[in-house]
Amino acid sequence: MIVRAPWLWGWVFRALDNEPGLRLYLSLTARQFGERIAELVERTDAQALVSVHPLVNHLMVQARARLRRPGLPLVTVLTDLVDVHHWWAAREVDQYVASSDVAAGRLMALGIPPGRIATLGIPIRTEFARMASSAREKRLELGLDPDLTTLLLMGGGEGAGRLVENAQAIGALATRGLRFQLAVVAGRNERARAALEAHPWQVPVRVLGFTSAIADYMTAADVVATKPGSLTLSEALALARPVLVGRPLPGQEEGNVAYVTGAGAGLAYRTPAQAAEAAATLLADPTLRWEMGQRAARLSHPRATERTLDLLQGVLLRAEAR
């Protein structure tokens, strides 16, 4: 649905973003999945339950009740940056980790007490949080031209969006005299990858499929262009990279665009022509790139992972003391 009919996904997201939608979902799933979660807790002798998805949030509450272990700590880590769906909010959860101040405000509006919310950001891998080398050094390491301004274009793991058209429009900026190189991550989209590899480029281009080296390529890039998924944006912001944000998935990504652009950390585009214009603006102006990168860093939570683990440890110690 997300790949082939995003409009339908957006409709479902909004239609169920309420208490009746939650009750309908739980009536269909709570018994089966609540039992499975309870079985896993007993099998692993789990010390706590941590939810990172709104579909699981209320189910772990019901699993705790089924186990008759009221002291089993429940923690929810939001993995949506701005648009907090109604299903994220379960008043029985002991501790929330909010992804942003906006998300924390939404949780409070849904009835979660402020004392249970810690705004720590979305946990990300260490290589995004601790940049061990400069962009130039990383370009050398990856076999890219170390002296060329670099734009990284991504469409998520599925290579979603008008990836080929956007890449071609940005690549055509060479006709304006702009000197840069392009790295494009097509993910699992083999059709897009083949089209990109067959295109006659006027700039140096590196085409990648699904890769685990995203942190390396983000570090090597001067500009990151991506669909506005919460995790990808959190990674780019932690690396202080200015971002070009494409058309959002209706529902949980829509608020991310205004969150980034409103803070001056990036520019938005919806069409290939707009992608090229936004890219030209940043590629031609190193001062603007630096300023946007600094604003991106101010939005970021690079230590979210270790701070979340510290919080979880504190929750466990308090539970043991009780």
Secondary structure, 3 states (H helix, E strand, C coil): CCCCCHHHHHHHHHHCCCHHHHHHHHHHHHHHHHHHHHHHHHHHCCCCEEECCHHHHHHHHHHHHHHCCCCCCEEEECCCCCCCCHHHCCCCCCEEEECCHHHHHHHHHCCCCHHHEEECCCCCCHHHHCCCCCHHHHHHHHCCCCCCCEEEEECCCCCCCCHHHHHHHHHHHHHHCCCCEEEEECCCCHHHHHHHHHCCCCCCEEEECCCCCHHHHHHHCCEEEECCCHHHHHHHHHCCCCEEECCCCCCCCHHHHHHHHHCCCEEECCCHHHHHHHHHHHHCCHHHHHHHHHHHHHHCCCCHHHHHHHHHHHHHHHHHHC
